[in-house]
Amino acid sequence: MKYFVSLAGRTHEVLVESGGVVLNGRVHQAQLELVPGTPLCHLILDGRSFCFAVSPEAPGEWNLLDAGETVAVEVLDERTRYIRSLAGGGKTHLTGGAVKAPMPGLVVKLLVGPGDQVKAGQSLVVLEAMKMENELKAPGAGLVAAVSVKPGQAVEKGQPLVLLQPVPPA
């Protein structure tokens, strides 16, 4: 299975195969094991041993503690990465307009209502598609002018869900 691992400002493509991994196109022998009853992981990579603590932060996000330094890591599988790209991936260049369904799905939750002021990247709607919940985020700061869906409603690709207006200047 292919994963995209982001840490220290870089994203690495990791293909997991039996007995090893292909990291950014290079084959490595790898074995990763959790140490039972602890937050520790033991990694053997090309014969070198590494041990670090893992703290889950959110689905697909962890903090790794190694030699007193904490590193934030995000791991996405191919499918999740593709769905995020359809959902806009938290792009922040727009300040108004309709947030539309990136694919057919079911509205699970509304996180905003008319009149709410939102920040760029703030979650607006949770949409279930392909058995996964996807948070659709505000492309930019704005004011919620209208919400055109309700929880439990099925939506089609491209259907407007939330209408945002630019925030008036202060």
VMD Tcl script that draws the C-alpha trace (Angstrom):
set ca {
  {0.00 0.00 0.00}
  {1.23 3.51 -0.80}
  {1.42 6.25 1.84}
  {2.47 9.89 1.85}
  {4.39 10.80 5.00}
  {4.88 14.49 5.81}
  {7.44 15.56 8.39}
  {9.85 18.45 8.79}
  {8.23 20.31 5.89}
  {8.77 17.50 3.36}
  {6.46 14.81 2.00}
  {7.85 11.34 1.28}
  {6.21 8.64 -0.81}
  {6.32 5.28 0.99}
  {5.26 2.01 -0.65}
  {4.90 -0.78 1.91}
  {5.75 -4.24 0.60}
  {6.28 -7.53 2.40}
  {9.57 -7.32 4.28}
  {10.41 -3.78 3.27}
  {9.49 -0.39 1.95}
  {10.20 1.73 -1.10}
  {10.96 5.24 0.17}
  {11.08 7.95 -2.50}
  {11.93 5.30 -5.10}
  {14.66 3.51 -3.07}
  {14.17 0.00 -1.65}
  {14.86 -0.46 2.08}
  {14.53 -3.42 4.41}
  {12.21 -2.31 7.22}
  {10.37 -3.70 10.19}
  {8.26 -1.62 12.60}
  {6.88 -2.97 15.86}
  {4.99 -1.40 18.74}
  {6.38 -2.20 22.19}
  {3.34 -3.63 24.04}
  {2.02 -1.55 26.92}
  {4.13 1.50 26.02}
  {3.98 4.39 23.52}
  {7.27 3.16 22.05}
  {7.94 1.95 18.51}
  {10.96 -0.01 17.41}
  {12.06 0.44 13.80}
  {14.75 -1.61 12.11}
  {15.69 0.10 8.85}
  {18.42 -1.43 6.71}
  {19.89 -3.13 9.79}
  {19.92 0.05 11.92}
  {17.76 0.15 15.03}
  {15.67 3.16 16.08}
  {13.35 3.54 19.07}
  {10.97 6.46 19.56}
  {7.78 7.37 21.41}
  {4.58 7.91 19.45}
  {1.71 10.12 20.56}
  {-1.44 10.14 18.39}
  {-2.84 13.66 17.82}
  {-5.67 13.11 15.31}
  {-6.52 10.54 12.65}
  {-3.39 10.22 10.51}
  {-1.38 12.61 12.70}
  {1.23 11.76 15.33}
  {3.96 13.37 17.35}
  {7.19 11.38 17.48}
  {9.57 11.92 20.37}
  {13.15 10.96 19.59}
  {16.17 12.00 21.69}
  {14.16 14.75 23.37}
  {12.90 16.31 20.13}
  {9.25 16.21 19.04}
  {8.46 15.88 15.34}
  {4.91 16.19 13.96}
  {4.12 13.53 11.34}
  {1.13 13.16 9.04}
  {0.51 9.88 7.21}
  {-2.06 9.70 4.40}
  {-2.89 6.71 2.29}
  {-3.41 7.23 -1.46}
  {-7.19 7.24 -1.19}
  {-7.34 9.80 1.63}
  {-4.83 12.03 -0.15}
  {-6.91 11.89 -3.33}
  {-10.13 12.70 -1.47}
  {-8.44 15.66 0.24}
  {-7.27 16.93 -3.14}
  {-10.90 16.81 -4.35}
  {-12.04 18.64 -1.22}
  {-9.50 21.41 -1.78}
  {-7.02 20.37 0.91}
  {-7.57 23.49 3.00}
  {-6.60 25.96 0.27}
  {-6.95 29.49 1.58}
  {-6.86 31.78 -1.43}
  {-10.60 32.50 -1.75}
  {-12.69 34.66 0.54}
  {-16.24 34.06 -0.68}
  {-18.44 31.86 -2.84}
  {-20.02 28.46 -2.50}
  {-18.33 25.51 -0.86}
  {-19.46 22.61 -3.04}
  {-19.51 18.85 -2.56}
  {-16.32 17.46 -4.14}
  {-18.05 14.10 -4.69}
  {-21.43 12.45 -4.08}
  {-21.99 11.73 -0.41}
  {-24.06 12.12 2.71}
  {-23.98 15.18 4.96}
  {-23.06 13.89 8.43}
  {-22.65 17.17 10.36}
  {-23.00 20.89 9.86}
  {-20.40 22.75 11.88}
  {-21.55 26.28 11.01}
  {-24.78 28.18 10.54}
  {-25.92 31.37 8.78}
  {-24.26 34.44 10.26}
  {-21.20 32.59 11.58}
  {-17.83 34.16 10.84}
  {-15.25 31.57 9.75}
  {-11.49 31.54 9.38}
  {-9.52 30.13 6.47}
  {-9.26 26.35 6.90}
  {-12.10 26.13 9.45}
  {-14.25 23.01 9.11}
  {-17.73 23.72 7.76}
  {-19.36 20.40 6.86}
  {-18.59 16.73 7.44}
  {-19.42 14.72 4.32}
  {-19.36 10.91 4.22}
  {-18.20 9.50 0.90}
  {-16.78 6.09 0.04}
  {-17.19 5.02 3.71}
  {-14.94 7.86 4.92}
  {-15.80 11.08 6.71}
  {-14.32 14.17 5.06}
  {-14.26 17.62 6.63}
  {-14.86 20.32 4.06}
  {-13.10 23.51 5.07}
  {-13.49 27.20 4.38}
  {-11.23 28.23 1.49}
  {-10.74 31.60 3.15}
  {-12.10 33.85 5.87}
  {-15.73 34.76 5.39}
  {-19.23 35.07 6.72}
  {-21.68 32.17 6.31}
  {-24.46 33.65 4.18}
  {-26.46 30.42 3.78}
  {-26.35 26.70 4.45}
  {-28.23 24.78 1.78}
  {-28.08 21.26 3.23}
  {-28.97 19.46 6.45}
  {-27.55 16.42 8.25}
  {-28.65 13.15 6.67}
  {-29.10 14.72 3.24}
  {-27.55 13.03 0.20}
  {-25.66 15.39 -2.10}
  {-24.25 15.18 -5.61}
  {-20.82 16.25 -6.81}
  {-20.72 20.01 -7.32}
  {-23.82 20.70 -5.22}
  {-23.47 23.92 -3.17}
  {-23.39 23.21 0.57}
  {-22.42 26.50 2.24}
  {-22.38 29.99 0.76}
  {-19.66 32.29 2.10}
  {-19.45 36.05 1.75}
  {-16.20 37.98 2.07}
  {-15.66 39.47 5.52}
  {-16.32 43.22 5.37}
  {-13.23 45.31 6.11}
  {-12.99 46.51 9.73}
}
mol new
graphics top color blue
foreach p $ca { graphics top sphere $p radius 0.5 }
foreach p [lrange $ca 0 end-1] q [lrange $ca 1 end] { graphics top cylinder $p $q radius 0.2 }
display resetview
